[in-house]
Amino acid sequence: MKQKRYEVVTLFIGLTLSIYSTASAYDQNAFNTLKKSVSEWNSMRQARAGETIDLSETELGDINLTGADLSRTVLIGAELSGATLNMADLKKSNLMMALIKKANLKMSDLSGACLVKANLQGSFMKGAKFTDANLQDANLRWTMLEKADFSRANLTNTTLFEANLAGANLSGANLNGAHFIEQANLDGATLSNNTILPSGEKATSRWSGLHNAIFVSEPESVPITYENPISVPPSVREISSGDVLTGIAEKAVTGRGKRSTGANRSGFENGSLNNVDMSGADLRNTNFHKAEMKSARMKGANLQGANLDRAFLKDADLSKSNLSNALLYGATLTGANLSGANLEGASLFEADLEGANLEGANLKGANIMDANFNNATLSQQTILPSGERASSGWAALKNAKFVKMTQE
């Protein structure tokens, strides 16, 4: 069985590398031009009109890109937190899984952009245009979106906790499965008969009135199909070779062999490991930075000291795993099973633990500053960062659930 699992992982890696090898290359010269001067960048873009430029995973935090022409630019997994992008042109750009927290995008144009799983938490986007944009699974918590245009935008499964959508245009927007819309500000927002509510039903004048929004009637429209984004997937530039990947895969599924420092250095950074089975694997100090690990099965795995910075671990099974001293900064752990997990000394700063199972988990000494515990489940066997056992009072302060469970 273990041999079969190894073959599956190895085959997956081979296919991944073959796909990546056909992708356009990261444009270092273009990045240098953008860092140097927005005006020079815009002149270059004008000279290369219609061309797709790959800046995926690039570091552009806190940079001033006011008025930059970033249309059709690949920014998959890019770091744009704190950046100033006021009045920037981001039409049809690919910002999938980008980190854009506390950024300024006032009056920016993101029409037709791909923002799937992007984290825009706390960003100021007053008057921004998201017409026909795809924001599925995006994090819009605490965003300022006053008078933003989301007409015909895909907002399925987005997080809208305390998002300010006052005066925003949501006509024809698809909000199916959106979270915390009741905590969002919809004063004066426009909805139409083509707007899909979180329940999956169409918006009505009654629903709009109950939320202080405006309801308008418009011709019935066919739900739009969102085109595939400009195709440059997250790269594996940091991974040195297929041999290193194969070695990591073997260790991950068998737990055998001497650990390689080279493997741990490269690891699975930016890798796509959705649904992978690494149960019981020895993954100490392995690098999973920004890895896609949705529904990964890692029960009982040893992830001591692992780098899971901004990893996407939605619905992952990490029960009884060892995550002591692991780096989980900004990690997405929504719906994850962390029951009985050892998180002692782990860094969970700004981690999203919404709906996660933390029954019997050990969080002693963990950094949980700005972590989201909404609807997470704790029990009397859960150890808090203080070293004390969890209580119903502590859970209530974190908007979490508290359950009693039998001592094992």
C-alpha positions in Angstrom: 0.0 0.0 0.0 2.8 2.4 0.9 4.6 1.6 -2.4 1.4 2.4 -4.3 1.0 5.7 -2.5 4.7 6.6 -3.3 4.1 5.9 -7.0 1.0 8.1 -7.0 2.9 11.0 -5.4 5.9 10.5 -7.7 3.6 10.5 -10.8 1.9 13.6 -9.5 5.2 15.4 -9.1 6.3 14.4 -12.6 3.1 15.7 -14.1 3.4 18.9 -12.1 7.0 19.5 -13.3 5.9 18.9 -16.9 3.1 21.4 -16.7 5.3 24.0 -15.1 8.0 23.5 -17.7 5.6 24.8 -20.4 4.7 27.9 -18.4 6.1 31.3 -19.3 9.1 32.3 -17.3 9.2 34.8 -14.4 10.3 38.1 -15.9 13.1 39.5 -13.6 13.8 42.5 -15.9 10.1 43.5 -15.8 10.1 43.2 -12.0 13.2 45.4 -11.8 11.5 48.0 -14.0 8.4 48.0 -11.8 10.4 48.4 -8.6 12.4 51.3 -10.2 9.6 53.4 -11.6 5.9 53.2 -12.3 6.2 55.6 -15.3 9.0 53.4 -16.8 6.9 50.3 -16.2 3.9 51.9 -17.8 6.0 52.9 -20.9 7.2 49.3 -21.1 3.7 47.9 -20.9 2.6 50.3 -23.7 5.4 49.1 -25.8 4.5 45.5 -25.1 0.7 45.9 -25.4 -1.3 42.8 -25.0 1.6 40.7 -23.7 1.3 38.7 -20.5 4.0 39.3 -17.9 4.8 36.7 -15.2 5.5 38.2 -11.8 4.0 35.3 -9.8 5.1 35.0 -6.2 6.9 38.3 -6.4 7.5 40.4 -3.2 5.8 43.8 -3.6 4.8 44.5 -0.1 4.5 48.2 1.0 5.4 49.4 -2.5 3.8 52.5 -4.1 2.3 51.4 -7.4 -0.3 54.2 -7.8 -1.5 54.3 -11.4 0.5 51.3 -12.5 -0.7 49.3 -15.6 -0.8 45.8 -14.3 -3.4 44.5 -16.6 -2.9 40.9 -17.8 -0.1 40.5 -15.3 0.4 37.2 -13.6 0.6 37.8 -9.9 -0.2 34.4 -8.5 0.7 34.1 -4.9 2.3 37.6 -4.9 3.0 39.5 -1.7 1.2 42.8 -2.0 0.3 43.5 1.6 0.5 47.2 2.5 1.1 48.2 -1.1 -0.5 51.3 -2.6 -2.4 50.5 -5.8 -4.7 53.4 -6.0 -6.1 53.9 -9.5 -4.0 50.9 -10.8 -5.1 49.1 -13.9 -5.4 45.4 -12.9 -7.9 44.3 -15.6 -7.8 40.6 -16.3 -4.8 40.2 -14.0 -4.3 36.8 -12.3 -4.1 37.4 -8.5 -5.0 33.9 -7.5 -3.9 33.2 -3.9 -2.2 36.6 -3.7 -1.7 38.2 -0.2 -3.1 41.7 -0.5 -3.7 42.5 3.2 -4.1 46.1 4.3 -3.4 47.4 0.8 -4.8 50.6 -0.8 -6.7 50.0 -4.0 -8.9 53.1 -4.1 -10.5 53.5 -7.6 -8.4 50.6 -9.0 -9.8 48.6 -11.9 -9.9 44.8 -11.4 -12.5 44.1 -14.0 -12.3 40.5 -15.2 -9.5 39.8 -12.7 -8.9 36.4 -11.1 -8.8 36.8 -7.3 -9.6 33.2 -6.4 -8.5 32.5 -2.8 -6.8 35.9 -2.6 -6.5 37.4 0.9 -7.6 41.0 0.8 -8.2 41.3 4.6 -8.3 44.9 5.8 -7.7 46.5 2.4 -9.1 49.9 1.4 -10.8 49.5 -1.9 -13.3 52.4 -2.0 -14.7 52.8 -5.5 -12.7 49.9 -6.9 -14.1 48.1 -10.0 -14.6 44.3 -9.8 -17.0 43.9 -12.8 -17.0 40.3 -14.0 -14.1 39.5 -11.6 -13.8 36.0 -10.0 -13.3 36.3 -6.2 -14.3 32.8 -5.3 -13.1 31.8 -1.8 -11.5 35.2 -1.3 -11.0 36.8 2.1 -12.7 40.2 2.3 -12.8 40.4 6.1 -12.7 44.0 7.4 -12.3 45.5 3.9 -13.5 49.0 2.9 -15.5 48.5 -0.3 -17.8 51.5 -0.2 -19.2 52.3 -3.7 -17.2 49.4 -5.2 -18.6 47.8 -8.4 -19.2 44.1 -8.1 -21.7 43.8 -10.9 -21.7 40.2 -12.3 -18.7 39.3 -10.0 -18.3 35.8 -8.6 -18.3 36.1 -4.8 -19.1 32.5 -4.0 -17.8 31.3 -0.6 -16.1 34.7 0.1 -15.6 35.8 3.7 -17.4 39.1 4.2 -17.1 39.5 8.0 -17.5 43.3 8.8 -16.8 44.2 5.1 -18.1 47.7 4.3 -20.2 47.4 1.1 -22.1 50.6 1.6 -23.3 52.0 -1.7 -21.6 49.1 -3.6 -23.1 47.7 -6.8 -23.9 44.0 -6.3 -26.4 43.7 -9.2 -25.9 40.3 -10.9 -23.2 39.3 -8.4 -23.1 35.7 -7.2 -22.9 35.5 -3.4 -23.8 31.8 -3.1 -22.2 30.4 0.0 -20.7 33.8 1.1 -19.8 33.8 4.8 -20.9 36.4 7.4 -22.9 38.6 5.1 -25.1 39.4 8.1 -22.1 41.1 9.7 -21.3 43.1 6.5 -22.5 46.7 5.9 -24.9 46.7 3.0 -26.4 50.2 3.6 -27.4 51.7 0.2 -25.8 48.7 -1.7 -27.6 47.8 -5.0 -28.9 44.3 -5.5 -31.0 43.0 -8.4 -33.1 40.1 -9.4 -30.0 38.6 -10.9 -28.1 38.8 -7.6 -27.6 35.4 -6.0 -27.8 35.4 -2.2 -25.6 33.2 0.1 -28.6 30.8 0.4 -28.4 30.2 -3.4 -31.7 32.0 -3.9 -32.2 35.2 -5.9 -32.3 38.5 -4.2 -35.7 40.1 -3.5 -36.9 43.5 -2.6 -37.8 42.2 0.9 -34.3 40.8 1.6 -32.7 44.0 0.3 -35.0 46.1 2.5 -34.1 44.1 5.6 -30.5 44.8 4.9 -30.9 48.5 4.1 -30.0 47.8 0.5 -31.6 49.0 -2.7 -33.3 46.5 -5.0 -33.6 47.1 -8.7 -35.2 45.0 -11.4 -33.3 44.3 -14.6 -33.7 41.9 -17.6 -33.1 38.3 -16.6 -29.5 37.3 -17.4 -27.8 34.0 -17.9 -25.2 33.3 -15.3 -21.8 34.2 -16.8 -19.0 31.7 -17.1 -15.7 33.0 -15.8 -12.9 32.4 -18.3 -9.8 30.6 -17.2 -7.2 33.1 -15.9 -4.0 33.8 -17.9 -2.2 30.5 -17.3 1.0 30.7 -15.4 0.7 28.5 -12.3 2.7 29.0 -9.2 6.2 28.1 -10.0 8.6 25.7 -8.4 11.6 27.8 -9.0 12.8 27.2 -5.5 12.9 23.4 -5.9 16.2 22.2 -7.1 15.4 19.0 -8.9 13.0 16.2 -9.6 15.3 13.9 -7.6 14.8 16.1 -4.5 11.1 16.1 -4.9 11.0 12.3 -5.3 13.1 11.9 -2.2 10.7 14.1 -0.2 7.7 12.2 -1.6 9.2 8.9 -0.5 9.9 10.1 3.0 6.5 11.8 3.2 4.6 8.6 2.5 6.8 6.0 4.1 8.5 7.9 7.0 11.7 6.0 6.1 15.2 7.1 5.3 17.7 9.7 6.5 16.3 13.2 6.3 18.0 15.4 3.8 18.8 19.0 4.7 18.5 19.9 1.0 15.0 18.4 0.9 14.0 20.3 3.9 15.3 23.6 2.5 13.2 23.3 -0.7 10.4 21.0 0.4 7.0 21.7 -1.1 7.1 25.5 -1.3 4.2 26.7 -3.4 3.4 23.1 -4.2 0.0 21.7 -5.0 -0.7 18.9 -2.5 -4.5 18.9 -2.4 -5.9 15.6 -1.1 -2.4 14.2 -0.6 -2.0 11.4 2.0 1.0 12.0 4.3 -0.5 10.3 7.4 2.1 9.4 9.9 4.9 10.9 7.8 8.1 12.4 9.2 8.1 16.0 7.9 10.1 17.8 10.5 11.3 21.2 9.4 9.9 20.7 5.9 9.1 23.8 3.9 5.4 24.1 2.9 5.5 27.8 2.4 2.3 28.9 0.5 1.6 25.3 -0.4 -1.9 24.3 -1.5 -2.9 21.5 0.9 -6.7 21.4 0.8 -8.2 18.3 2.4 -4.6 16.9 2.9 -4.5 13.8 5.1 -1.7 14.2 7.7 -3.1 12.5 10.7 -0.3 11.7 13.2 2.3 13.3 11.0 5.4 14.8 12.6 5.5 18.5 11.4 7.6 19.7 14.3 9.3 23.0 13.2 7.7 22.8 9.7 7.2 26.0 7.7 3.5 26.3 6.9 3.6 30.0 6.4 0.4 31.0 4.5 -0.2 27.4 3.6 -3.8 26.6 2.4 -5.0 23.8 4.7 -8.7 24.0 4.4 -10.5 20.9 5.6 -7.1 19.1 6.2 -6.9 16.3 8.7 -4.1 17.1 11.1 -5.5 15.2 14.0 -2.9 14.0 16.5 -0.1 15.5 14.4 2.9 17.1 16.0 3.0 20.8 15.0 5.1 22.0 17.9 7.1 25.1 17.0 5.7 25.1 13.5 5.3 28.3 11.6 1.6 28.8 10.6 1.6 32.5 10.1 -1.4 33.5 8.0 -2.2 29.8 7.3 -5.7 28.9 6.2 -7.0 26.2 8.5 -10.7 26.7 8.0 -12.6 23.4 8.8 -9.3 21.6 9.6 -9.3 18.7 12.0 -6.7 19.6 14.7 -8.2 17.4 17.4 -5.4 16.1 19.7 -2.8 17.9 17.7 0.3 19.3 19.5 0.6 23.0 18.6 2.9 23.9 21.6 5.0 26.9 20.7 3.5 27.2 17.2 3.1 30.5 15.5 -0.5 31.0 14.6 -0.3 34.8 14.1 -3.2 35.8 11.8 -4.0 32.1 11.0 -7.6 31.4 10.0 -9.0 28.7 12.2 -12.7 29.3 11.4 -14.7 26.1 12.0 -11.6 24.1 12.9 -11.7 21.2 15.4 -9.4 22.0 18.3 -10.8 19.5 20.7 -8.0 18.2 22.9 -5.4 20.3 21.0 -2.3 21.6 22.9 -1.8 25.3 22.3 0.5 25.9 25.2 2.9 28.8 24.4 1.4 29.3 20.9 1.2 32.8 19.4 -2.4 33.3 18.5 -2.4 37.0 18.0 -5.0 38.1 15.4 -5.9 34.4 14.8 -9.5 33.8 13.8 -11.3 31.2 16.0 -14.9 31.9 14.7 -17.0 28.7 15.1 -13.9 26.7 16.0 -14.6 23.9 18.4 -12.7 23.6 21.7 -13.1 21.2 24.6 -12.2 21.0 28.2 -9.1 19.0 27.1 -7.9 21.8 24.9 -4.8 23.5 26.4 -4.7 27.3 25.9 -1.5 29.3 25.2 -1.5 30.1 28.9 -1.2 26.5 29.8 -4.6 26.4 31.3 -7.5 24.3 30.0 -10.0 25.9 27.7 -13.3 27.1 29.2 -16.7 28.1 27.8 -15.9 31.7 28.7 -12.6 31.8 26.7 -14.4 30.2 23.8 -17.1 32.8 23.9 -14.6 35.6 23.8 -13.2 34.1 20.6 -16.6 33.4 19.0 -15.7 29.7 19.3 -17.7 26.7 20.4 -17.1 24.8 23.6 -18.0 21.2 24.0 -17.5 18.7 26.8 -15.8 15.4 25.9 -14.9 12.3 27.8 -11.3 12.2 29.0 -9.5 9.5 27.0 
